[in-house]
Amino acid sequence: MVKKVNKRELFLVQGEKIVRKLRNCPRCGPGIFLAKHSNRESCGKCGYTEFAKK
């Protein structure tokens, strides 16, 4: 059985630098990213959520 994987890249390589595209979770620390939704960013591990300001 083949499982589909989301192809969204988490990092961008610019010359000698590696730039993260998503923010890290402030509770969980580096390596755990916040998922971007239409009106919020949330952590899938701890449930931390930040709502977008209008």
C-alpha positions in Angstrom: 0.0 0.0 0.0 1.4 3.4 -1.0 0.6 6.3 1.3 0.4 9.8 -0.1 2.7 12.4 1.5 2.2 16.1 1.5 4.8 17.6 -0.8 4.9 21.0 1.0 8.5 21.9 1.7 9.5 23.1 5.2 12.8 24.6 4.2 14.2 26.9 1.4 17.8 26.8 0.5 19.3 30.2 -0.5 22.9 29.9 -1.4 24.7 28.8 1.9 21.7 29.5 4.1 18.7 27.4 5.0 15.5 29.4 5.6 12.5 27.8 7.4 9.2 28.5 5.7 7.0 27.8 8.8 7.3 29.1 12.4 8.3 26.9 15.3 5.9 26.2 18.1 6.7 28.4 21.1 5.7 25.6 23.5 7.3 22.6 21.8 10.5 24.3 20.6 12.6 24.0 17.5 11.7 21.2 15.0 7.9 21.3 15.7 6.3 23.6 13.1 2.9 25.5 13.3 0.5 24.4 10.5 -0.9 27.3 8.5 -4.7 27.4 8.1 -6.8 30.1 6.5 -7.5 32.0 9.8 -4.9 30.5 12.2 -1.6 28.7 12.9 -1.7 25.7 15.1 0.6 23.0 16.5 -0.5 19.4 15.9 1.5 18.1 18.9 0.4 20.3 21.8 -2.6 22.1 20.3 -1.1 25.6 20.6 -3.1 28.0 18.3 -2.6 31.6 17.2 -5.5 33.3 15.3 -4.8 35.7 12.5 -5.6 39.4 13.1 -8.0 41.1 10.7 
